[in-house]
Amino acid sequence: MATVWTVPLDITSRWLASAEVQNFLASNDLPDASADPLVRIAQFGDVTRSLERNIGRTFSSVQAASTALFDGIEGGVPVALKLASLRLILREVYQTRPAPQPLPPRVAEELGRYVYLLLDPRTRSVFHVGVGSGDRVYGYVWEALAENERRQSLTDPEPADEDVRAATISRIREIYDSGLEVDHYIAAHRLADDVSVDTALATLVGGLELAEPGVLTNRIGDAQVQAVDSLVLRYAAEPAPELPTPCLLLDVPAAGRRGITDEQIYALARGPWDAGTAVRGSAGIPVIVFADNVVRAAYRARSWSMTGSGEGQRWQYDAEPDAELADRFVGRRITPDRVGLKKWPAHGWIPHLTHARPGR
């Protein structure tokens, strides 16, 4: 374990809720604090702004943290405010998270040439964008963590700009010193040698969406920034075995979200759906839920209940997890051609009732 001082993304709310800060603002008899409440409020505001300016920074000593946070404040900072802020950013961390593992060969082949983004989890900000193939997405992290043997396996040319390289390595080391690790994303893959303007724009849009979801009004076609580990799961997955007939396939994109629980997947997958009588009439029909072409859950529907009325009438199912189905399908890859389709329908509802093309 190591002790570091990291200013978290939510420092403002934590700072405002601090009992020590509230006591400082309300008391006029604290050592080294002014008896004038207006002076104390001004000092509180100075420290608040300093903390917000330093969000995401990690310091390896209390002296370094104090220098960065307080030395530039005119008139100085009372001891009570210094201690309150330093306690809020104090952390005990594991100094080094494991280095990322090389991509499986099949995944590297599927990705081809790609645009990647490195994201700082402390601030949710993208701090580096690059182009590469193979394991290039991990190159800077391997260098920062002195994973020299893995670095030697990289086949892409090393980036040429030494200033960029030094700044990127420094940022990565700060992230790992804070007890966190770099988040790796792929903005576009399977690129031709000449990256188009559309691809460059999609990368920029994707990076901004990662930093602040919903901030942009534009979307670029089907471009989607994806975490590398999600793509590894997608491309490394073995094909699913033969589908049971009948069964119901549900495309639920949010089921592939990082950190989602089994309970959340079930809540999302229940619907309501525009369910036809053929599906509802199939007792105990297997329900296979997937996202990004990877099966995430498997159930057996036991009953259906109606929601809405008239043209808005739809259906939800109640189901139980099916261990045998899960063992066969969860984590396996499933593609539209398996049920006679060229692509998955946008509505996500795919009944597979016979060996022919699925229908309602």
C-alpha positions as CSV (number, residue, x, y, z in Angstrom):
1,M,0.0,0.0,0.0
2,A,1.1,3.6,-0.7
3,T,-0.3,6.9,0.5
4,V,-1.1,9.5,-2.1
5,W,-3.2,12.7,-2.3
6,T,-5.6,12.7,-5.3
7,V,-8.2,15.4,-6.0
8,P,-11.3,13.4,-7.1
9,L,-13.8,14.4,-9.7
10,D,-16.5,14.9,-7.0
11,I,-14.3,17.1,-4.7
12,T,-16.7,20.0,-4.8
13,S,-19.7,18.1,-3.4
14,R,-17.5,16.4,-0.8
15,W,-15.9,19.7,0.2
16,L,-19.2,21.4,0.6
17,A,-20.5,18.5,2.8
18,S,-17.4,18.4,5.0
19,A,-18.2,18.8,8.7
20,E,-14.8,20.4,9.2
21,V,-15.5,23.0,6.5
22,Q,-18.9,23.7,8.0
23,N,-17.3,24.2,11.4
24,F,-14.7,26.6,10.0
25,L,-17.4,28.7,8.4
26,A,-19.6,28.8,11.6
27,S,-16.9,29.2,14.3
28,N,-15.0,32.4,15.0
29,D,-12.6,31.0,17.6
30,L,-10.5,28.5,15.6
31,P,-6.7,28.9,15.8
32,D,-5.2,30.8,12.9
33,A,-8.7,31.7,11.6
34,S,-10.2,35.2,11.3
35,A,-13.0,36.2,13.6
36,D,-14.6,38.0,10.6
37,P,-17.0,35.6,8.8
38,L,-16.6,37.4,5.5
39,V,-12.9,36.8,5.6
40,R,-13.5,33.1,6.3
41,I,-16.0,32.9,3.5
42,A,-13.4,34.4,1.1
43,Q,-10.7,32.0,2.2
44,F,-13.2,29.1,1.8
45,G,-13.9,30.3,-1.8
46,D,-10.2,30.5,-2.6
47,V,-9.6,26.9,-1.5
48,T,-12.7,25.7,-3.3
49,R,-11.5,27.2,-6.6
50,S,-8.0,25.7,-6.0
51,L,-9.4,22.2,-5.5
52,E,-11.5,22.5,-8.6
53,R,-8.5,23.7,-10.7
54,N,-6.5,20.6,-9.5
55,I,-9.2,17.9,-10.1
56,G,-7.5,14.7,-11.2
57,R,-4.0,15.6,-10.0
58,T,-2.1,13.1,-7.8
59,F,0.6,14.0,-5.4
60,S,3.1,11.6,-3.7
61,S,3.7,13.8,-0.6
62,V,1.6,16.1,1.6
63,Q,4.2,18.8,0.9
64,A,3.7,18.6,-2.9
65,A,-0.1,18.7,-2.4
66,S,0.1,21.7,-0.1
67,T,2.4,23.6,-2.4
68,A,0.1,23.0,-5.4
69,L,-3.2,23.8,-3.6
70,F,-2.2,26.6,-1.2
71,D,1.0,28.4,-2.2
72,G,-0.7,30.6,-4.9
73,I,-3.5,31.8,-2.6
74,E,-2.9,35.5,-1.6
75,G,-3.0,36.0,2.1
76,G,-2.5,32.4,2.9
77,V,-4.8,29.6,4.1
78,P,-5.8,28.9,7.7
79,V,-4.6,25.6,9.1
80,A,-8.2,24.3,9.6
81,L,-9.0,24.6,5.9
82,K,-5.7,23.1,4.9
83,L,-6.3,20.0,7.1
84,A,-9.9,19.7,5.9
85,S,-8.9,19.6,2.2
86,L,-5.9,17.4,2.7
87,R,-8.0,14.8,4.6
88,L,-10.5,14.7,1.8
89,I,-7.9,13.9,-0.9
90,L,-5.9,11.5,1.2
91,R,-5.9,7.9,-0.2
92,E,-4.2,4.6,0.5
93,V,-3.8,2.7,-2.7
94,Y,-2.1,-0.2,-4.4
95,Q,0.8,1.6,-6.2
96,T,0.7,-0.5,-9.3
97,R,-2.3,-2.1,-11.0
98,P,-1.5,-5.1,-13.3
99,A,-0.4,-4.1,-16.8
100,P,-2.9,-4.9,-19.5
101,Q,-2.4,-8.2,-21.2
102,P,-1.7,-8.5,-25.0
103,L,-4.7,-8.8,-27.3
104,P,-5.5,-12.3,-28.4
105,P,-4.4,-12.8,-32.0
106,R,-7.9,-13.2,-33.3
107,V,-8.9,-9.9,-31.7
108,A,-5.9,-8.1,-33.1
109,E,-6.8,-9.4,-36.6
110,E,-10.4,-8.3,-36.3
111,L,-9.5,-4.8,-35.2
112,G,-7.0,-4.3,-38.0
113,R,-5.8,-0.7,-38.0
114,Y,-7.6,1.4,-35.5
115,V,-7.9,4.8,-33.8
116,Y,-7.6,4.6,-30.0
117,L,-8.3,6.9,-27.1
118,L,-6.6,6.9,-23.6
119,L,-8.9,8.1,-20.9
120,D,-8.0,9.4,-17.4
121,P,-10.6,7.8,-15.0
122,R,-9.9,10.5,-12.4
123,T,-11.4,13.3,-14.6
124,R,-13.2,11.2,-17.3
125,S,-11.0,13.1,-19.8
126,V,-9.4,11.8,-23.0
127,F,-5.7,12.7,-22.8
128,H,-4.3,10.9,-25.8
129,V,-5.5,9.9,-29.3
130,G,-3.5,7.6,-31.5
131,V,-3.6,5.3,-34.5
132,G,-2.1,1.8,-34.5
133,S,-2.7,-1.9,-34.9
134,G,-2.0,-5.0,-32.8
135,D,-1.1,-4.0,-29.2
136,R,-0.3,-0.4,-30.0
137,V,-3.2,0.7,-27.8
138,Y,-1.2,-0.5,-24.8
139,G,2.2,0.8,-25.9
140,Y,2.4,3.9,-23.7
141,V,1.1,2.1,-20.6
142,W,3.7,-0.7,-21.1
143,E,6.4,1.9,-21.4
144,A,5.2,3.8,-18.3
145,L,5.1,0.6,-16.3
146,A,8.5,-0.6,-17.6
147,E,7.0,-3.6,-19.4
148,N,9.9,-3.8,-21.7
149,E,9.4,-7.3,-23.0
150,R,5.9,-6.5,-24.1
151,R,7.0,-3.2,-25.7
152,Q,9.5,-5.1,-27.8
153,S,6.6,-7.2,-29.3
154,L,5.0,-4.1,-30.8
155,T,5.3,-4.0,-34.6
156,D,4.0,-0.5,-35.2
157,P,6.6,2.3,-35.4
158,E,7.1,4.2,-32.2
159,P,5.4,7.7,-32.1
160,A,8.0,10.3,-33.1
161,D,7.1,13.4,-31.0
162,E,9.1,13.1,-27.8
163,D,7.3,15.9,-26.0
164,V,4.0,14.1,-26.6
165,R,5.5,10.9,-25.5
166,A,6.9,12.3,-22.3
167,A,3.7,14.1,-21.4
168,T,1.7,10.9,-22.0
169,I,4.0,8.7,-20.0
170,S,3.9,11.2,-17.1
171,R,0.1,11.3,-17.1
172,I,-0.1,7.5,-17.1
173,R,2.3,7.2,-14.1
174,E,0.2,9.7,-12.2
175,I,-2.9,7.6,-12.9
176,Y,-1.3,4.4,-11.7
177,D,0.2,6.2,-8.7
178,S,-3.3,7.2,-7.7
179,G,-4.4,3.5,-7.5
180,L,-6.3,3.6,-10.8
181,E,-5.5,2.5,-14.3
182,V,-5.9,4.0,-17.8
183,D,-9.1,3.2,-19.6
184,H,-8.5,2.2,-23.2
185,Y,-11.1,2.8,-26.0
186,I,-11.3,2.1,-29.7
187,A,-13.0,4.9,-31.6
188,A,-12.8,3.2,-35.0
189,H,-11.3,0.0,-36.4
190,R,-10.7,-1.9,-39.6
191,L,-9.4,1.3,-41.1
192,A,-8.0,1.7,-44.6
193,D,-4.5,3.2,-44.9
194,D,-6.0,6.6,-45.5
195,V,-8.2,7.6,-42.5
196,S,-11.2,9.5,-43.9
197,V,-12.5,12.9,-42.6
198,D,-15.6,11.1,-41.4
199,T,-13.5,8.7,-39.3
200,A,-11.5,11.6,-37.9
201,L,-14.7,13.4,-37.0
202,A,-16.2,10.2,-35.4
203,T,-13.1,9.9,-33.3
204,L,-13.4,13.5,-32.0
205,V,-17.2,13.1,-31.3
206,G,-16.5,9.8,-29.5
207,G,-13.8,11.3,-27.3
208,L,-16.0,14.2,-26.3
209,E,-18.9,11.8,-25.6
210,L,-16.7,9.8,-23.3
211,A,-15.7,12.9,-21.4
212,E,-19.2,14.3,-21.1
213,P,-22.0,12.0,-22.3
214,G,-24.8,13.9,-24.0
215,V,-22.9,17.1,-24.5
216,L,-23.1,16.9,-28.3
217,T,-26.1,17.0,-30.6
218,N,-24.5,15.2,-33.5
219,R,-23.9,11.5,-34.0
220,I,-21.8,10.1,-36.8
221,G,-23.6,7.2,-38.4
222,D,-23.0,4.0,-36.6
223,A,-19.6,5.1,-35.1
224,Q,-19.3,4.0,-31.6
225,V,-16.4,4.3,-29.1
226,Q,-16.0,1.0,-27.3
227,A,-13.8,-0.1,-24.4
228,V,-11.0,-2.4,-25.6
229,D,-12.0,-5.1,-23.1
230,S,-15.5,-5.1,-24.6
231,L,-14.1,-5.6,-28.1
232,V,-11.8,-8.4,-26.8
233,L,-14.9,-10.1,-25.4
234,R,-16.7,-9.6,-28.7
235,Y,-14.0,-10.8,-31.0
236,A,-12.5,-13.5,-28.8
237,A,-15.8,-15.2,-28.0
238,E,-16.4,-18.6,-29.5
239,P,-19.4,-19.0,-31.8
240,A,-22.6,-20.0,-30.0
241,P,-23.8,-23.6,-30.5
242,E,-27.0,-24.4,-32.5
243,L,-29.9,-22.3,-31.3
244,P,-32.9,-24.1,-29.7
245,T,-36.1,-24.0,-31.8
246,P,-38.2,-22.2,-30.8
247,C,-36.3,-19.4,-28.9
248,L,-36.4,-15.7,-28.6
249,L,-33.3,-13.5,-29.2
250,L,-33.2,-10.0,-27.7
251,D,-30.7,-7.4,-28.7
252,V,-30.3,-5.2,-25.6
253,P,-27.3,-2.9,-26.2
254,A,-27.1,-1.7,-22.6
255,A,-26.6,-5.3,-21.4
256,G,-23.0,-4.9,-22.6
257,R,-22.3,-1.9,-20.4
258,R,-19.3,-2.2,-18.2
259,G,-20.1,-3.2,-14.6
260,I,-23.8,-4.0,-15.3
261,T,-25.3,-6.6,-12.9
262,D,-27.4,-9.7,-13.7
263,E,-30.4,-8.0,-12.1
264,Q,-30.0,-4.9,-14.3
265,I,-29.7,-7.0,-17.4
266,Y,-32.9,-8.8,-16.5
267,A,-34.8,-5.6,-15.8
268,L,-33.7,-4.2,-19.2
269,A,-34.4,-7.4,-21.1
270,R,-38.0,-7.9,-19.8
271,G,-39.4,-5.3,-22.1
272,P,-42.0,-4.2,-22.8
273,W,-41.8,-5.7,-26.3
274,D,-44.1,-5.9,-29.3
275,A,-44.6,-9.6,-28.7
276,G,-46.7,-11.7,-31.0
277,T,-49.0,-14.6,-30.0
278,A,-46.6,-17.2,-31.4
279,V,-43.9,-16.3,-28.9
280,R,-46.3,-15.8,-26.0
281,G,-47.9,-19.1,-26.7
282,S,-44.6,-21.0,-26.6
283,A,-44.5,-22.3,-23.0
284,G,-41.1,-21.9,-21.4
285,I,-39.5,-20.4,-24.5
286,P,-35.8,-19.9,-24.2
287,V,-34.8,-16.2,-24.1
288,I,-31.3,-15.3,-25.2
289,V,-30.2,-11.8,-24.5
290,F,-27.2,-10.4,-26.3
291,A,-25.3,-7.1,-26.9
292,D,-22.5,-6.4,-29.4
293,N,-23.0,-9.9,-30.8
294,V,-22.1,-11.5,-27.4
295,V,-24.7,-13.4,-25.3
296,R,-25.1,-11.8,-21.9
297,A,-27.9,-13.8,-20.3
298,A,-30.3,-16.7,-20.9
299,Y,-33.7,-17.3,-19.3
300,R,-36.9,-19.3,-19.8
301,A,-40.0,-17.1,-20.1
302,R,-42.8,-18.4,-17.8
303,S,-45.5,-15.8,-18.3
304,W,-46.4,-12.6,-20.1
305,S,-48.2,-9.5,-18.9
306,M,-49.7,-6.7,-21.1
307,T,-48.7,-3.1,-20.7
308,G,-50.5,-0.2,-22.4
309,S,-53.6,-0.4,-24.5
310,G,-54.8,0.0,-28.1
311,E,-52.0,0.7,-30.5
312,G,-49.6,1.1,-27.5
313,Q,-50.2,-2.4,-26.3
314,R,-47.0,-4.3,-25.6
315,W,-45.9,-7.2,-23.4
316,Q,-43.4,-8.0,-20.6
317,Y,-42.3,-11.4,-19.6
318,D,-41.4,-13.0,-16.3
319,A,-38.6,-15.5,-16.5
320,E,-36.2,-17.6,-14.5
321,P,-32.5,-17.9,-15.2
322,D,-31.7,-21.2,-16.9
323,A,-28.3,-22.6,-15.9
324,E,-28.1,-25.1,-18.7
325,L,-28.8,-22.4,-21.3
326,A,-26.4,-20.0,-19.7
327,D,-23.7,-22.6,-19.7
328,R,-24.1,-23.2,-23.4
329,F,-24.6,-19.6,-24.6
330,V,-23.5,-16.8,-22.2
331,G,-20.2,-15.4,-23.4
332,R,-20.5,-16.9,-26.9
333,R,-20.8,-15.0,-30.1
334,I,-24.0,-14.8,-32.1
335,T,-24.4,-13.1,-35.5
336,P,-27.4,-12.3,-37.6
337,D,-26.7,-14.9,-40.2
338,R,-27.4,-17.6,-37.6
339,V,-31.1,-16.8,-38.0
340,G,-31.1,-15.9,-41.7
341,L,-30.7,-12.2,-41.3
342,K,-28.1,-9.8,-42.8
343,K,-28.2,-7.5,-39.8
344,W,-30.0,-7.3,-36.5
345,P,-33.3,-5.3,-36.6
346,A,-33.2,-1.9,-34.8
347,H,-36.1,-2.9,-32.5
348,G,-34.1,-5.8,-31.0
349,W,-36.9,-8.3,-31.1
350,I,-35.8,-11.5,-33.0
351,P,-38.2,-14.6,-32.6
352,H,-36.6,-17.8,-33.9
353,L,-39.6,-20.1,-34.1
354,T,-38.6,-22.4,-36.9
355,H,-35.5,-23.2,-38.9
356,A,-36.7,-20.7,-41.5
357,R,-36.2,-16.9,-41.4
358,P,-37.7,-15.6,-38.2
359,G,-40.9,-13.7,-38.2
360,R,-43.5,-12.3,-35.9
